[in-house]
Amino acid sequence: MKRIEGTPDVRLIECVNPVRGKWRIRWDVQPGEDGTATYMEADFPYRPTQDEIRQTIIGWYNQQTDEAILSGFEYDGYVVWLSGENQFNYKAAYDLAVQTAGATLPVTFKLGTDNAPCYRTFENMEDFSDFYVKAMQHIQTTLADGWRKKDSLDLSLYET
């Protein structure tokens, strides 16, 4: 799979080499301001089935969603790495702080990147809640966007 630049009216499925039976599918067509477009494409050594097309495109959307959750959230100008382990750690610390009315605070987390880390200490529930709620909102918004994209996949556009 790769992102290509081309025209916005590109065919979504096409036999690109009839002799060898090579087929190509395209999706995520993003029109540009200059009349061009970018889109994703994947090649198959045969005409892919509707299920193979769906699996390829849905798999790509899932990967994009996972990447956006993992590294697409910023807090106080720093990237927050939302790996599964970090999500668990943030939730456990937040739940414990809520259950103890903040007695477990302050709590410190590493934000930023390995090359430019920022150690952020949350001294009170208001600051910690702001961080945690925004992180959870980012995850929910990103998931909803991914679901919307997958739900809008129209496989009838891949029938020739």
Secondary structure as the mmCIF struct_conf table of DSSP 4:
data_model
#
loop_
_struct_conf.conf_type_id
_struct_conf.id
_struct_conf.beg_label_comp_id
_struct_conf.beg_label_asym_id
_struct_conf.beg_label_seq_id
_struct_conf.end_label_comp_id
_struct_conf.end_label_asym_id
_struct_conf.end_label_seq_id
STRN STRN1 LYS A 2 GLY A 6
TURN_TY1_P TURN_TY1_P1 PRO A 8 ASP A 9
BEND BEND1 LEU A 12 LEU A 12
STRN STRN2 ILE A 13 ASN A 17
TURN_TY1_P TURN_TY1_P2 PRO A 18 GLY A 21
STRN STRN3 LYS A 22 PRO A 31
TURN_TY1_P TURN_TY1_P3 GLU A 33 ASP A 34
BEND BEND2 GLY A 35 GLY A 35
STRN STRN4 ALA A 37 PHE A 44
BEND BEND3 PRO A 45 TYR A 46
HELX_LH_PP_P HELX_LH_PP_P1 ARG A 47 THR A 49
HELX_RH_AL_P HELX_RH_AL_P1 GLN A 50 SER A 71
STRN STRN5 PHE A 73 TYR A 75
TURN_TY1_P TURN_TY1_P4 ASP A 76 GLY A 77
STRN STRN6 TYR A 78 VAL A 80
HELX_RH_AL_P HELX_RH_AL_P2 GLY A 84 GLN A 99
TURN_TY1_P TURN_TY1_P5 THR A 100 THR A 104
STRN STRN7 VAL A 107 GLY A 112
BEND BEND4 ASP A 114 ALA A 116
STRN STRN8 PRO A 117 PHE A 122
BEND BEND5 ASN A 124 ASN A 124
HELX_RH_AL_P HELX_RH_AL_P3 MET A 125 ASP A 151
TURN_TY1_P TURN_TY1_P6 SER A 152 SER A 152
HELX_RH_3T_P HELX_RH_3T_P1 LEU A 155 TYR A 158
#
